[in-house]
Amino acid sequence: MHKNTCLLLLVLICIFPTLLYPQNEIKGIVVDQYNKPMEGVNIFIENSLDGTSTDKTGRFELKSDKQQDLGINIWFTYMGYKDFVLRVEHDASPKKNYKIVMQYDDTGLEEVVVQVKRNRSTEYISTLNSIDLITTPNALGDVMAAVIRSYPGMQNNPQDGRFFVRGGDHYESKVFINDLQVHRPFSGSGPSIPSRGRFSPMLFEGVSFSTGGFGAEYGGAMSSILLLDTKSNVLNDEYEVSVKSVGVDASMSRNFSETIALTTKLEYLNLAPYRSLFPSRYEWNEDFNVISAELSPMINLKNGRIKSYNRFDITRFDYLREDIAINKNEKVNSTLKDLNFYSNNTFDYSFSDKLNFFAGMVYSINERDASGIYSNNDESFVIDNFLQFKTKINYKIFEKLQLTTGLQFNSNYYFIDYVDPSFTDNVMNRGITNSVYTSFADLKYKITPNLILKSGLRTDFSALLEENVISPRFRLEFKKIQNLTIAPYYGDFYQNPRNGDLIFDFENKLTNEKANQFGINLYWENDNRIIFIDAFNKKYTNLVKYSYVGDDRNPSEFNNQGYGTARGIDFFISDNETFNNLEYRISYTYLDSERDYQNYPFEVNPTFYSKHNLSVNTQLWVNPLNSLLGLSYYYTSGRPYTNPNNENGFLGSYIKPYQSLDFSFTYLISQNLFIHGSASNILGFSNVANYNYGAVNQEGVYPEQKILPSADNFYFLGVFYTFGGKTAREKARDF
């Protein structure tokens, strides 16, 4: 605890001086040559780290510690426009409002620049950017972990690492990149080894999350969707090399011409050197390691863009773990080799300011070779391939009416070869193909200036299930009060059963699972401040049920008689305006959820359920130290488990609450060099993931084993060197 106290004192010492520095304020609006407000204009003070960008109304407010005795130059930059330099003399009023008029660059670049930034509507929370994904202390550079630890609706499951949203299982959430589905967004995992997101944080310029009320364009998700938008332009040639405590990587972004650009990245992660300094609870024959490569070409057209993102990665590990439920006398040897390829290709073209066309294709390959998962000598080989074609048009019929409609085709091939020599009947060798044909339409109608109706209809036909389902969705947005949107919503959400269930359903009895959800949310946004509140009620029907007959270790008697409910409230606040150089995000979810599904004997809180989830993320820019400091706290109430040694019954006992206080820092050493470090659980909370129980002993007691994380703390340190493109100082303005 002495070390932890010193660390907290160091953080406070770094933070306190910044509150003593007076700041100058410069406000204004940026418009184009036609007097239209410009969003996203980059603004920074010359020879300073101070900067900002314009909001959707074109307005900006720049706060600076820089003394104005000799005046300052303020730069305004935006791709396709000429740079604008505003000179502010030392005797100018610090509160003066400026109007900046940006002019098109007449070099012809305007013909190849297409602004495709997504302005997601208020059913999505879209506050995270690529910098947040890297610097959020409890995210450890993982896109998915940053979302889990930042947005409301999430239920933390430290043993798993995937999305569990609003009382839903992990398979009820879907991830989309550039509006195309990611079939396996998480890396391979093993018992007590949580999954991580596969994708690089710096790949994305938009991160939008919705837990309910999203449009008919997105399906196959009963609980939530995460929309990720890859970067659309390479502004400058840039090369970066980083050496980290967990591996190394190198990346390149290059413009080959005015229309063609390429981004690539190679990365190797291996935790073995790290474990030599900070040992794990497990004995590793081959520590967790990943080799990955990314290739992303882009072609800009006069009125459109072609983008392609391709990633290949291999994840491996081999370790020994104690599991008294399997073998109380010796450790279980668990191994994994996970090979994954993902290719995302899109074509986006604007025929006019009223008509836009989109087409895309995704193809992914996943092969997993694992052992020691359910017993000490089981082996499994899984192939999970996915293909998707999608096309849509967005048509502005007239000023108040807009239509988005399209077609989609998904095909998923799933094969498993499983054998367990300990149980001769525990064998599976089978493959299935499930093709789904989809049509969708979303209509947005502006009834009055303050009232907008969004309605959608989606149809999905599954060839394997031989079933067609129709999903209506509605959302009504009231905007009577300035900056505030109040929106009730209603929708039906279907999805196919899991592949793991379909593969055992030899009689083809299963049908689509369904969630019906309604609620109301409040969304307030003003001057880089957001408040989001959502009260919801969700009803599950047709959930998959099965049973184990006698000593048979394979499930049977499949049906869709499962059901469940989930109700609660989400709260989220994001603010990077109120306090100088300080940004904070607070997320809280209250949840009441029960379900009867799988082999549950009755309706009960599921294993992934937690009533309270709270996260607080803060990031402070310390100008005198050229540093960004982050501090995050996470709390989740206890999850249910079954303790055979008491009378609480099935899932009637609860694990103690999970807590973690995490710290991070980013320090700019020079124009091209910076370091980033983080430490998790700096207060040393003793968290328990779950419990295992062995066979009953002579005293009638079931021996108990705590399932603990591989380590109570995780430390990260990385050195990043950039040449070409943005300097480290310019990147600091993004921070």
N, C-alpha and C positions, 0 to 999 in steps of 0.2 A: 504493500500500500504506500510505502514511502516514495517509491519511484512514480507511482500514479499521481500522488499529491504534487510532486515536483513538476510533472508534465503539465498538470492543470494550472499551476502557478505560472509556468512559462507561457502558456496560451493567454492567460489574463494579462501578463506583462506586455505581450505583443499587441493585444487588442486595445488596452487602455489609452496609449498615447495618441492613437488616431482620432479619438473623440475630442482631443484638444485642438486640432488643427482647424482654423476657420476656412470656409470654402466660399468661392465665388460661384454665382449662378448665371448662366447665359441661356436664355430661352428663345424659342422661335419656331418657325415652320419651314419646311422644304417643299417646294412645288416644282413641277416641270415647266417647260416653256409654254404649255397650254393652261397653266395655273391649276393643275391637278395635283393633289397631295401625293407625295412619294413615301412609301413605306420601306424600311430597311436600309436607308442611306447610312453609310458608315461615317461617323464623325469623331475626330480626334484632334487633340492639341499638339502642335508641332513640338518636338523635343520633350514630350511628356508621355506619361502612361495613361492620362485621363482620356476617356472617350465614351461614346454612347452610340445609339442609332435611333432613327425616327420610328414612331409608332404607326399604326394603320391610318391615322389622320394626318401624317406627315409632320407631327410636332415632335420637338425634342427639348430636353432640359439637360444642360451640361454643367456638372459640378466639378470644380477644379481647386486643387491645393496650390497651384502654381501662382507665384507672385506676378503682378502685372506692371511692375515698375517700368519696364521697357516695352510693354505691350505683348500680345500673343497672336499667333497665327492659328486659326482653326480650319482644319481640312474637312471637306465634304466629298466623299467618293462613292460612286455607284457604277457598276459595270454597264457600259454602253453610253455613259455620259461623261462629259469633261469634268475633271476635278475642279472644285471651287474652293478658293482660299479666302477666308474672312479675317481681316485684320481688326483686332480689338485693341485700341490704345489704352494706356494706363489710366486715362482720365474718363474712360467710358463708363456709363452706369452699368454695374454688374447685373442689374435686373432687366436690362433693355431687351425687348423682343425684336428678333431679326426675321426677315423673310428672305429665304435663299432660293434663287431660281436656277435650277440645273438645266444645262443645255445638252442636247444630243451631241455625241461625238461624230463629226462628219467624216471620219475615216472609213465608214462603211460597216463598222462593227455592229451598228444597230440592226443590220439585216440578218445577223446570225445570233443575236442575243434574244433568248426567249425567257421571260420571267415566269417561272412555274411554281413559285412558292405557294404552298397550300395554306389557305385561310380556313382552317377547320372551324365549324360552327360550334355553338355552345354545348352540344352533347358530348364534346370531347374536351379533355384537359390537355393542353399543349404547351406546358411551360418549360420542359426540359430541352436543352440543346446538346450538341456533342461535347462541349466543355463541361456541362453539368454531369454528363455521363461519366466523364473521366475523374472529375474532382470531388464528387459526392463521397464523403469519407466511407460510408458503409456500403458503397457500390463496388469498390476495389476494381474500377475500370470495366465492370461488366454491365452491358446495356440492360439486361433483364433484371439484374440485382438492383440497379438504380431505379427502375420502374417499381419493383416490389417494395423498395424502401422509401419511395417518394409519393406514390399516388394512393388515394383512398380506395377502399373496397378490397384491398389485398389482405390475405391472411398469411402470416409468416409461418413457413414450415422449414426450419433450418436443416432438417434431415433430407429434404427433397430439393429445394431450390427452384421449382417450377411455379407457375401462376396458379393460385387458388383464390378465386374471386367470389365474393358475396355468397358464401355457402356452397360454391360449386367445386367439383373435382378438377384436377389439372387439365384433363382433356376437354373441358368445356370452354377454354380460352384459345383464341387463334391469333397468330401474328401474321401481318401482311407487310411486304416490302414493295413500294411503288404500286400498291393496290393489288398485288398478286400474293397468294398464300405461301407461307413458309411451312412446309410439312413437319420438319423436325428442327425447331429453332434452338433447342437446347442440346448441349453436348452429352455424350454418354456418361452414365454414372453407375455407381455400385452401392451396396448396402452401407449406409452412413456416409456416403460420399455424394454431396449434393451436386446437381447439374449446374452448368454455367451456360450463358448465352454464347452462341458461336461467332457473333459478328463484332467487328471493330467499331468502337464508339465514334471515331472520327469519320466513319462512312456516311453518317446521317446528318441532315440539316433540319429534319422535322420528326418529332416524337409525339404522337397523339394517342390518348388512351380513353376508352369509353366502356362503361360498365352496364349500360342500358340505354335504350332509346336510339341506337344507331340505325342507319338506313338499311333498306332491303338489298343494297348492293353487296353487303357482307353477310355470309351465312355460315352454317356449320359450327356455330358458337352459341351456347346457351347462356354464357356468363359475361364474356368480355371480348373486346378486340383491341389489339395494339397495332397502330398504323405507323410504319417507319418510311420516311422519304429519303432516298439517297441524294447526295449533293448533285446539283444540276450543272454546275460550271466549275472548271478549273481556272481560277483567276490568274495564277502565275505558276511557272515551273518551280517545283519545290521538291526537296529531298530531305529525308529525316532518318536518322539512325538512333536507336535507343538500346541501352543496356540496363536490364532490370534484375531485381533479386530473384525473379522467377524465369528469366529468359532474355532473348534478344529479338529485335525485329528491325526491318529496313523497309522504307516506303518511298514511292516516287509518284509525283503528279506532274504531267507534262502536256503542254499544248504543242501539237505537231503542225497545226495551221490554225486559221481563224475558225475552222469548223470542226476539227478533230482533236480530241484530247484523250489521255489515258492515265489511269491511276492504278498502281500495283502495290502489293505489299507481301512480304515474306516474314514469317514469324515462327520462332521455336520457343516453346515453353517447357521447362523441366524443373520440378520442385525438389529434385534430389539435392542440389547444392544448398538450397534454403533449409531443407530438413536437417542437414548436417549441423546447422547453427541453432535451429529451433525444432527439436524432435517432435514427432507425431506419436499419438497413442497406438498407432498401428506399426506393424513390421513390414517394410516395403521390400519386395524382391525387385520390382521396377516401379519407380515413383511415377506419379501422374505426369504425363508429358503429352504435348500436342505439337504437331507440325502442320502449318497451314499456309496457303497461298491464295491471294486474291487478285483478280484482274477485272478492271472496270473501264471499258472504252465508252466514249460518248461522241455522238455526231450531232452537231447543231445544224438545223435547216433554217430556211428563211422564216417559216411559220411553224416550226415544230422541232422535235428532238427524238433521236434514237439513243436509248441507254441500255447497257448490258452490265450486269454484275454477276461475277462467277467466283465461287469459293470452293476450295478443296481442303479438307483437313482429316487428319488421323489422330485419334486419341487412344492412349494405351495406359494401363496400369496393372499391377500384380501385387497383392498385399495379403497379409495374414491378419485375421480379426477373430476376436472371441465372440461366440454366439452360443449361449447355453441352450437355446431352443433347438439347435441343430446338433451340437456335440459339446458336452460339458468337459470332456477330457483333453481335447486338443483343438488348436485353432483351425478355423476354416480358411482355405485358400481361395480368394476371389480374384478373378482376372477379367479384363475387358480389352478388346480391340474394336474400336468404332471408326469406320470409314464413312465419310460423308462428302457428297458433291452436290452443289446447289447452283443452278443457273437461272437468272432472272433477266428477261429481255422485254423491253417495252418500246412502243412507237406512239408518240403523242403529236397530233397535228391539228392546227386551228385553221379551218376553212374561212372563218370570219370571226368577228367579235361575238357572234351568236352561236356558232356551231363548232364543236370540238370533237375529234375522233381519237379513240384510244384502243390499242390492241396490245396484248401481251401474252407471253408464254413462259411457263416455269417448268423445269425438269430437275428432279432431285433423285439421287441414289443414296441409300443408306444401308450399310451392312454391319452387323454387330455380332461378334464372336465372344461369348461370355461363359464363365464357369464359376461354380461356388456361390450361386445366388440364393437358391432355395434349399440346397443341401451341400454337404462337403465334397461331393463329387459329381454334381449335375453339370451338363454341358448344353449350350444352346447356340444355334446359328440362325440369325434373322435377316431377311431381306425386306426392305420397306421402301419401295420406289413410288414416286409421285409425279404425275403429269397434269398440267393445267393450261388450258387456252381460255382467254377472256377477251371480249371486245365490247365496247360501249360507246355511246355518243352522249354528249351533253349539249342540249339545244335550248336556247332562250327563245321560247315561243313568242312571247311579247314581254314588255317591261316588267310585269308582275308575275309571270309564270315561267318556270324553268323545269325542264324534264331531263332526267338521266335514266337511260335504259340500255340494257345489254344482255348478252348471252355468255354462258360459261360452261366449260366441260372439264371435269376432274376425273382422273383415273388413278387408282391406288392399288398396286400389287403388293401383297403381304404374304411372306412365306416364313415358316418356322420349322426348324428341325431340333427337337428337344429330346434329351434322353437323360435318365437318372438311374444309374446301375443299382442304386440302393432299393429301388422300387420298380420291378420289371414291368408293371402296368402303367408307369408314369412316362409315357412316350407320346410324342406328337410329331408328325411329319405331314404338313399340309400347306397348300398355298391357295389364296383367294384373290380375285380381282373385283374391285367395286368401282363402277363408273357412275358418275352423277351428272345429269344434264339439268342446267339451270337457266332460268330467265328471270330478270328483275326489272323493276321500274320504280324510280323515286321522283315524286312531284313536289315542287316547292312553289307555293302560291302566297303572294303577299296580299292578304285580304284588305288590310289598311296599313298605313305607315307604321303602326305599332302592333300589328297582329299578323303572324306568319303561320301558315299551315304546311306541315311536311307530312306527306303520306307515301307509303311504299307498299309494294306487293312483290313477293318472291315465290317462285315455284321450283321445287327440287324433285327430280325423279331419279331414284336409285335402282339401277339394273339388278344389283344383287338382292336387294330387299323386295324388289318388284312393287315399289310403293311411291306414290307421288304425294307431296305435302305442299300446302299453300300457307305462306307466312304474311299476314297483314301487319303493318306497323304505322303508327300515327304519333305525331308530335305537334303541339300547338305552342307557339312562342309569343308571349306578351312582353312588349318593350315600352310600357307606358312611362316608367321612371327612367331617367337618364342613366345610362351605363348598366342598367339592371335588366336581365331577362328571366322571366318566370315561365317554366315550361312543363306542363303535364305531358306524360307520354304513356303509350301502351304498345305492346307487341308480342307476337308469337315467335319463338326461336326454336328451330329443330336442328338436330344433328344425328348422323349415323352412330350406332353403337361403336365402341372401341374395336380395333382389329383383334385385340386379345379376347374379346367376347365372340366376335363373328367367326373366328377360326375354330371355336369349339361348338358352334351352333350348327351341327350336322343336319338338322331337320329344317333349317331355314325358317325358324319361327319368329325371329326378331324383327322389329320394326323400328322406326325412328323414335328417339327420345325427344321430349318436348319440355320447354319452359315457357310459361306465360308470365310476363312481367309488366307491371305498371308502377308509376311513381310520379313524383314532381321534383324538379330541381330549380335552384336559384343560382344564377351566374352573374356576378358583378365584376366588371373590369374597368379600371381607370388608372392612368399614369403608372403603368407597370405594377399594379396591384390587382390581384384576383382573389375573389371569395367564391367558393363553390359549395353548395349544400344540396344533397339529394336524399330524399326519403323514398324508399322503394319497398315493394312486396313482390315476391316471386313464388310461383307455384309450379312444381315439377310433376309431370305425369309420364307414364310409359318408360320409366327407368328400368334398366336391365336387372333382372333377378336370376339367380341360379342357386344350386345347392350341391353339396358333396354327399354322395350316396355311400353309406358304409365306410369302408377303408379306401375308397377310390380317391386318389389325389387330383384327378381331373374334374373340373366342374361339369355339371350336366343339368338337365331339366330347365333349360333357358326359357324365359318369358319376359314380358314387358309390364309386369304388375307392380313395379316399384313406383314410389312417389316421394314427394318431399316439399318442404316450404323453406323460404328464407325471407326475412324482413329486417329492416334496419335503417340506418342513416349514415351517410358519408359526409364528411366535412373536410374542406381543403382551403388553405390560404397560402398565397404566394405574394411576397412583397420584396422588391428590390429598389424601392423609392423612398420609404419613410426615413431610413437611417443612412447616413453617409457611408458609402462603400460596403454596406452590409445587405446581404440578401438572405431571406429565410423562407422556409416552406414548412407548414404544419399540416399533417394529415391524420385524420382520426376516423375510425369506422366502428360503429356499434352494430352487432349482428346477433340475430336469434335464428337459428337454423336447425332443422331436423330432416332426416330422410330415412327411408327404408329401401335399400337397393343392394345389389350384389348378393352376398349370402347373409345379410343382416337378419336377425330373427324378428325385429320389430323396428318401429321408427325411433330414432335416437340421434343425438348430436354425432356427426361423422368424425372420423379420426383427424381430419384436417381442420376442424372447426375451432375457432377462438372467438370469444365474445367481444373482446376489446383489442384494437390494434392502433397504436400511436407511433408516429414518426415525426421527429423535429430535425430539420436540416438547416444549418447556418453556414454561410460562407462570407468571409470578411477580407477585403483587399486592404493590406497594410502598406500604404504608399512609401513611407520612409524605409521599409525593409524590402521593397520590391517583391512582396510575398502575398500569396492567397492562403488564408487559413480556413479550415473547415472543421466543424464540430457537429456531430449527429448523435441523436439518442433514439433508440427503438425499443418499443415495449409491445409484447403480445401476451394476452392472458392464456392460462393453461388450456391445453388441448386434451380431449378425452382419450382414455386407454382402458383396457380391461385388466384388472388385477384379480387373479383367481384366489388370492389370499384374503380378500375381504368380501363383504356381502353386497357390494355396490352393483354387482352384475355386469352385463355386457356394456362396455364403454361407459361405465358409471364412475370411474375415477379420473382425476385430472392432474396432468403434469404441472409442475410449478411454472409461474410466468417466466417468459424469456425476456431478457434485458441486455442491451449493449450500448455502450458509449464509445464512439469512434472519432478519431482525429486524423486530419490530413493537412498537408502543407505543400505549396508549390512556390519555389524560389527561383527568381530570374538571376542567373549568374552573370550573363553577358547578353549581347544582342542576339546571339544564336544558340545559347546554351541555358537550359533550365533543368531543375530536378523536381521530382514529385515523390512524396512519401506519404504513407498512411499507417495507422495502427488501429486494430479493431479491439473492442472490449477492454479499453484501457483501465477500467475500474475492476476488472477481474471477476465479473459475475460468473457464477457457476451454473451454466445452463445445461439442461437435460433435454435430449431430443426425444427419447422414448424409453420403454422398458421391455426387456425380454424375460421369459419365464421358462425354466426347464421342467423336466418331468417331476411329478410329486415324489417327495422323499418319504422315509419311514414315519416321520412325525406328521405327515399329512400336509406338509408345506411345500409350495412350489418355489424353488430357488429363484431369486430375482437378480437381474442384471441391468444396470443403468446403461443406456445407449448414449454416449457422450460424443460431442464433435471430435474430429481428429486432433484438434488443438483448441485451447481456450482463447488464444489470441492469434492474429495473423498480422505480419508486418510486411510492408511493401516499400521498396525504394527503387526509383528509376532515374536515369540520366538521359536527357533527350537533347540531341544536337540537330539543328535545322540549318540548311543552307539553300539559298534560293527562296523565292516566294516570301512569305511573311517571316519577319524576324521574331525572335522571342518577345521583344518589346511590343510588336504589333499584336502578337497572340495574347499578350497580357491585357490589351484593350478588350479582347473578347471575354477574358475572365471578368 
